[in-house]
Structures are given as structure tokens and as C-alpha cells.
Amino acid sequence: MPVNEDAVREKLIALKQELESYSEISEDARATVTLDQQSVGRLSRMDALQGQAMAQASERQRRADIQKIGAALKRLDEGEYGFCVECGEDIAAKRLEVDPAAAFCIRCAR
């Protein structure tokens, strides 16, 4: 499958940098919620804990996506990009447009 490796690499690196910047921005939201009896009531603390849990879940997903992008960059370096890691068949160009880090063809992804 002919692929513009430079364009794909640029897109993957840009996505990785974007995810890493989101991680930096959301660092405060993932921090430990402190108990301040004077300014935060019980419900406010519960809201803060829920917000913290959601931020931590988002960070886990970002880390997984960053690893997926790293694996795609490695496949690109090894000449394996665009081929399903399960069956070895071509991954559809439209699928790679939507998710340039896709490792599986649509059949194996199910």
C-alpha cells in the first residue's frame, strides 16, 4: 500500500505532542484532593473527587493513545506500517486516515 511516510510521521508526532500537552494541562485536575473543612463542604469534596477520577481516567486513555502512536511510529520505521499486526493484510486507507495509529484491519479489530 503506497503511503506518504513523511506525512504520516508528521501527523503521528503532532497527535502525540497534542496528547502530551493535554496531560500537562490536566495535571492539577488529577492531583490529590485536599480536605479543607473551611472552604469545601461534603458535596463540594465529592464533586472534586469525581472530577479527579474523571481526569485520571482521561489521563490513562491519553497514555494508552500515546503508546499506540509510539507503536505506529515503530511500525513506520520498520516498514510494517499500514499492515494489520494480526493477519498481515493491508489496513484500509480510509481507516488509517481516521486513525493513523490503527494496528488492525477492520476484520481483526472486531
For each residue, the residues with C-beta under 8 A, 3 or more apart:
1: 82 83 90 91 93
2:
3: 8 81 82 96
4: 7 8
5: 8 9 76 81
6: 9 10
7: 4 10 11
8: 3 4 5 11 12 76 81 96 100
9: 5 6 12 13 73 76
10: 6 7 13 14
11: 7 8 14 15 100
12: 8 9 15 16 69 72 73 76 100 101
13: 9 10 16 17 73
14: 10 11 17 18
15: 11 12 18 19 65 69 100 101
16: 12 13 19 20 66 69 70
17: 13 14 20 21
18: 14 15 21 22
19: 15 16 22 23 62 65 66 69
20: 16 17 23 24 66
21: 17 18 24 25
22: 18 19 25 26 62
23: 19 20 26 27 59 62 63
24: 20 21 27
25: 21 22
26: 22 23 29 30 55 58 59
27: 23 24 30 31
28: 31
29: 26 51 52 55
30: 26 27 52 55 56 59
31: 27 28 52
32: 52
33: 45 48 49 52
34:
35: 40 45
36: 39 40
37: 40
38:
39: 36
40: 35 36 37 44 45 48
41: 44 45
42: 45 46
43: 46 47
44: 40 41 47 48
45: 33 35 40 41 42 48 49
46: 42 43 49 50
47: 43 44 50 51
48: 33 40 44 45 51 52
49: 33 45 46 52 53
50: 46 47 53 54
51: 29 47 48 54 55
52: 29 30 31 32 33 48 49 55 56
53: 49 50 56 57
54: 50 51 57 58
55: 26 29 30 51 52 58 59
56: 30 52 53 59 60
57: 53 54 60 61
58: 26 54 55 61 62
59: 23 26 30 55 56 62 63
60: 56 57 63 64
61: 57 58 64 65
62: 19 22 23 58 59 65 66
63: 23 59 60 66 67
64: 60 61 67 68
65: 15 19 61 62 68 69 101
66: 16 19 20 62 63 69 70
67: 63 64 70 71
68: 64 65 71 72 101 103
69: 12 15 16 19 65 66 72 73 101
70: 16 66 67 73 74
71: 67 68 74 75 101 103
72: 12 68 69 75 76 81 100 101 102 103
73: 9 12 13 69 70 76 77
74: 70 71 77 78
75: 71 72 78 80 81 83 85 103
76: 5 8 9 12 72 73 79 80 81
77: 73 74
78: 74 75 81
79: 76
80: 75 76 83 85
81: 3 5 8 72 75 76 78
82: 1 3 90 91 96
83: 1 75 80 88 89 90 91
84: 87 88 89 90 91 103 104 105 108
85: 75 80 103 104
86: 104 105 108
87: 84 105 107 108
88: 83 84
89: 83 84 105 107
90: 1 82 83 84 105
91: 1 82 83 84 95 96 102 104 105
92: 95 96 105 106
93: 1 96 97
94: 97 98
95: 91 92 98 99 102 105 106
96: 3 8 82 91 92 93 99 100 102
97: 93 94 100
98: 94 95 102
99: 95 96 102
100: 8 11 12 15 72 96 97
101: 12 15 65 68 69 71 72
102: 72 91 95 96 98 99 109
103: 68 71 72 75 84 85
104: 84 85 86 91 108 109
105: 84 86 87 89 90 91 92 95 108 109
106: 92 95 109 110
107: 87 89 110
108: 84 86 87 104 105
109: 102 104 105 106
110: 106 107
